[in-house]
Amino acid sequence: IIVTLISLIIWWLPTSIFGIEGLTILQHRVIAIFVFAALMWITETVPAWVTSVLIIVTMLLTVSNSGITPLVSYIPKEELVSYKSIMYTFADQTVMLFLGGFVLAIGLTKVKLDVALARVLLKPFGTRSEVVLLGFILVTAIFSAFVSNTATAAMMLTFLAPVLRQLPSNNKGRIALILAIPIGANIGGIGTPVGTPPNAIALKYLNESLGFNIGFFDWAIVMMPFVILLLILSWLLLLKMFPFSEKHIYLNIEGKTVERPQLIISYVTIALTILLWLTDKLTGINANTVALIPIAIFCVAGLFGKKELKEIDWDVIWLVAGGFALGTALDKSGLAAHLVGAIPFGQWSPLVVIIGAGLLCWFFSNIISNTATAALLIPIMVAVGTGMGDVLTPFGGILTLILGVTLSASLAMILPVSTPPNAIAYSTGLVDVKYMRTVGIIVGVVGLALAFTMLVIIGKAGIML
């Protein structure tokens, strides 16, 4: 009720009170809707995806060319946002990318291929406690690069449970093992466009709004070295803070895969999908189209049906769609460009804008969904970066600005509520918030420093162009 009242007050205020010359009635309404979305996502009064649904419906009724007649009849038709462009956001190509990723993960779980892969991937790390810890971090990161980090964290903690039971309660290594899961999941998601929603959101705006041509392989080849370096530093940090008292840890991952035909289909489908993602520039098939291939194969092979359809994270899809709809309204109404023209970003130090945007995103992502934060900030930063023009060039251009915000979202992990993997780790009851907070702050600060250094270098070199 409070958020709605605040939003309505902004809606009813005289347009002139904003002090932005030439602000239209339609843009005024979009400001009110934006404030409503931001406050609802920050306070989490209702689930984030519910806010997205409210945003989409409200915009259709009040700022689109299919709105309620008394509300839109006196606004010039050419100013109104196309209702089709708002509705299209739910079937956006980036949404299809997520849909394919979710189906791939569900199919993988159904045939117990995740268990088989975890067993194979963890085996080379042996039994030495320190090396086993590294194994959990790296394997969690590998899974999170291609499937939901939430599902990955839940799966890896299941494998970790029997290990924790065999360690004494006073062994600090238990804390290291538990924190290895959210660290691996959160950082690992940075590695590919499908690893976490902020990546896909950024890629959409970079390619569609800013004219870049960044493919799946382009993203992975740049981000994977960064991910590996940060994971190793995190491993060293955990060893330093939570040393093991036992020299060896023995893993026993139980679970069998299903019958051979379905297993072979799963192996081939996953291998084909990843291969096509990594060779998108060679084949000409973009990552979004490739994401639909496992859906088709799994449906035909009987690995995905009505039951599995219910397992898709529809809340994430609605949340992303709502963010895209908000971005569409900001762009099509002309509000984003108007705000950039009214605020003298060009007079600010570009370094202040880049680092300030990253820190703002990191702060909000620690207390609300990183997807919601990225959905709010990235469209604004696209407009800001466009308005600043060549001023950003010495620091890598607009690419540094947008990717800085994106990586900041994934590096936010100081609280149990910061990310689903953090919440899952905290739910074990074996790790205190103070440990999660300390590790999260150190990893976040070091990660942000490395991220911005890397982004300035690749931006200047034009590596991802």
Disulfide bonds with the S-S distance in Angstrom:
none
